[in-house]
Amino acid sequence: MKKIRVLVISILLIASTGLGCVGSSEEASPESGDITIGALLPLTGNLESIGQASQTALEVSQEDINGYFSGLGSEKNVEIVVKDTENNPEIALEKLRELDERGIKIVIGPQASEEAEAVLEYATENGIVLISTASTAPSLAIPDDNLYRFVPDDTNQGAVLATLMEEDNVTAVVPVYRDDVWGSGLTDEVKTDFEDRNGTFLEGVAYDADSENLSTEVEKLDEIVTSARTEYGDENVAVFLSSYSEATEIFTLAKDYPALSDVKWYGSDGIALNEKLIKDNEAAAFAAQTNIMAPIYGYEEENDRYMAIESRVEERLGRLPETYALAAYDALWIATFVDLDSVPENDESIRLAMNTLTDTYFGVTGWTKLDENGDREHWDYDIWTISEADSDYQWERTARYQVDPGEEGKLIFVE
């Protein structure tokens, strides 16, 4: 297909030149441009770090796409209609209905798995394609549905975390996790993989993500960890945390418990690179002291385009963006050309365009080929920790879990 070739070539050029400049706003209407793509992002709430970074990446992507069209002498433009889901499944569904009322049938997001779960039935019934760049719950790995995910599901993250724990000679793990489809799903994956390595995964603490006070849960966690240290040895016990930005409160509370301060902690993609966490000195100090290790899907090595786009997003955002945001940059390119290639109001046509374009597209996050469930097939993970520098705290990449074709995954530590 000619348009596929144009898409790949354009990315090669635009990633280094950054052509064009067109703003993105919620007030944009389908009539204001030839192509209108929706976006459901958690701009507020416990996942706002990823949501805000994704919005910035989409704005950069929009500028590049429109610059590409302009360079061709085309009058086409892509507009983005962004809706804030507030990291709330009910609001996500409400906002998707608003996009549908405006005739928008391709939507980037939702980013949270609990939001994606809440809107998937409506999207399917109304012929809306969802492209999430942060939803990772294994329960949403469903063949032939309307949810495409440009990230790997958490069966992979579970293996990465279990490998890290084994590498650190941890033999017993106590989980504390969000009691939702993502938090409990990821915890189950870590449990399965850790037990496959002959580790002991203890019953931990599940918490309500909407709770305004987690002191009771942290006190219970301390009791379990204290008991586990007596049974398995102080050096062999660790805590696994599956949370979003509420990790800040959990760390602030945990610092007052010696048992929780003396064990290793492992996090997840829900907190990796989270800006709110490192801006809270008490929480960040605890995370640094316990050497929290948090994996997140990572870009392919030696990708100059990723570095160029990441720098532009970082400059505008004011901080290092999560990899999921850079996946949103790629998602808008694919969504734009799916809209161009497919027949309007034809679900099968949109599916064909999606499957064909993702199979052949190499963007800033590498190859976007999807598996039979519509999730990213090729993946690596970056492992992030928090370190102190000049009385401030920062995220620092400490290792990489790399999977080469036909080989077992391996941990590579940054020197």
C-alpha positions, 0 to 999 in steps of 0.5 A, spaced: 500 500 500 502 506 497 500 510 504 504 505 508 510 506 505 509 514 505 507 513 513 514 509 514 518 514 510 515 520 513 516 518 520 524 517 518 524 525 516 519 528 521 522 525 527 529 529 526 526 535 523 519 536 527 515 540 522 509 544 523 505 547 529 498 546 530 495 546 537 491 541 540 484 542 544 478 539 547 474 545 543 476 542 536 471 540 532 470 534 526 469 540 522 475 544 523 480 539 520 479 533 515 481 528 520 479 528 527 482 523 533 479 522 540 483 521 546 481 519 553 487 521 558 487 521 565 489 528 566 487 529 573 487 523 578 492 518 580 495 517 573 495 524 571 503 523 570 502 518 564 496 522 562 499 529 562 505 526 558 501 523 553 497 529 552 504 533 550 506 527 546 500 527 542 501 535 541 508 534 538 505 528 534 500 532 531 505 538 529 509 533 526 503 530 522 500 536 520 507 539 518 508 532 514 501 534 510 503 541 509 510 539 506 506 535 501 502 541 499 496 537 502 491 542 506 489 536 510 490 537 518 489 532 524 485 535 530 485 531 537 479 532 541 482 530 548 477 528 554 480 528 561 477 521 564 480 523 571 482 516 572 475 514 573 472 508 569 465 512 569 467 518 567 471 515 562 465 512 559 461 518 559 467 522 555 467 516 550 459 517 549 461 525 548 466 523 543 461 518 539 456 524 539 461 528 535 462 522 530 469 520 532 470 513 531 478 512 533 480 514 540 487 514 543 486 511 550 483 510 555 490 509 559 488 505 565 486 498 564 480 499 569 477 505 564 479 500 558 474 495 561 469 500 563 468 502 556 470 496 551 463 494 551 460 501 548 466 501 544 464 495 540 457 496 540 458 503 537 464 501 532 469 505 536 477 503 535 480 504 542 488 505 542 491 504 549 498 506 550 498 504 557 493 499 559 496 492 561 492 488 564 492 481 562 485 480 562 484 485 557 488 481 552 482 479 548 482 476 540 478 480 535 476 486 540 476 493 539 481 495 544 488 495 541 494 496 546 501 499 544 504 496 550 505 489 552 501 486 557 503 484 564 504 477 563 511 480 561 512 485 567 510 479 572 516 475 569 521 481 569 519 483 576 520 475 579 527 475 575 529 481 579 527 478 586 530 472 584 537 476 582 536 479 589 536 473 593 529 474 595 525 468 597 519 471 600 514 477 598 509 481 601 504 484 596 500 491 597 496 493 591 490 496 588 484 492 588 482 493 581 483 489 574 490 492 573 493 492 580 490 485 582 492 482 575 499 484 575 500 481 582 497 475 580 502 475 574 508 476 579 505 471 584 505 466 578 512 467 576 515 468 583 512 461 585 515 458 579 522 460 581 520 456 588 519 463 591 514 464 597 508 469 595 505 471 601 498 474 602 498 481 602 494 487 603 489 489 597 486 497 598 481 501 595 484 505 590 479 511 592 481 511 599 483 517 602 487 514 608 491 508 607 494 508 614 490 502 616 493 498 610 500 500 611 499 498 619 497 491 616 502 491 611 507 492 617 504 486 621 505 481 615 512 484 613 514 483 621 512 476 621 515 474 615 522 477 617 521 472 623 520 466 619 524 467 612 530 472 615 530 479 614 535 479 608 530 475 604 523 478 605 521 484 600 515 488 598 511 488 592 507 495 590 502 495 585 500 502 585 499 509 581 501 515 585 498 513 591 505 510 592 507 517 595 502 516 601 504 509 602 511 511 602 510 517 607 506 512 612 511 506 611 517 510 613 515 510 620 515 503 620 522 500 621 520 493 618 518 496 612 524 501 612 529 495 612 526 491 606 527 491 599 521 494 595 519 493 588 514 497 584 511 497 577 510 501 571 504 504 575 509 509 578 516 508 574 518 516 572 512 518 576 513 526 577 509 527 584 513 521 587 520 524 587 517 531 588 515 529 595 521 529 599 519 524 605 516 519 600 522 519 595 527 519 601 523 512 603 523 510 596 531 511 595 532 508 602 529 501 600 532 502 593 525 501 589 525 498 583 520 499 578 520 496 571 516 500 565 516 498 557 522 501 554 524 503 547 528 499 543 536 501 543 539 505 538 533 509 536 535 516 534 528 518 533 526 516 540 531 520 543 529 526 538 522 526 540 523 524 547 527 531 548 522 535 544 516 532 549 521 533 555 522 540 554 515 542 553 513 537 559 518 539 563 520 532 565 522 526 562 516 522 560 514 515 561 515 511 555 507 510 554 507 517 552 512 516 546 507 510 544 502 515 544 506 519 539 506 513 535 499 511 536 496 518 533 500 517 526 497 510 526 490 513 527 491 518 522 493 513 517 488 508 519 482 514 518 485 515 511 486 508 509 479 505 511 472 506 509 468 510 513 463 507 518 466 500 516 468 496 522 472 491 518 475 496 514 478 499 520 480 493 523 484 491 516 487 498 516 489 497 523 492 490 523 496 492 516 499 498 519 501 496 525 505 490 522 509 494 518 510 501 522 517 502 525 516 508 530 519 512 535 518 506 540 520 501 535 516 496 531 509 496 533 507 489 531 501 486 535 500 479 537 493 475 536 490 479 542 492 486 539 497 487 544 504 489 543 508 483 541 516 485 541 518 488 548 523 490 553 523 493 560 527 499 563 528 498 570 528 505 574 530 507 581 530 513 585 536 517 587 538 523 591 542 528 587 544 535 590 538 535 595 533 533 590 531 526 588 531 523 581 529 517 577 535 513 574 535 507 569 539 502 573 537 496 568 534 493 562 530 487 561 532 485 554 529 480 550 532 478 543 528 474 538 529 467 539 532 468 546 531 468 553 530 475 556 536 477 560 537 483 565 543 488 563 545 493 569 547 500 567 554 501 569 
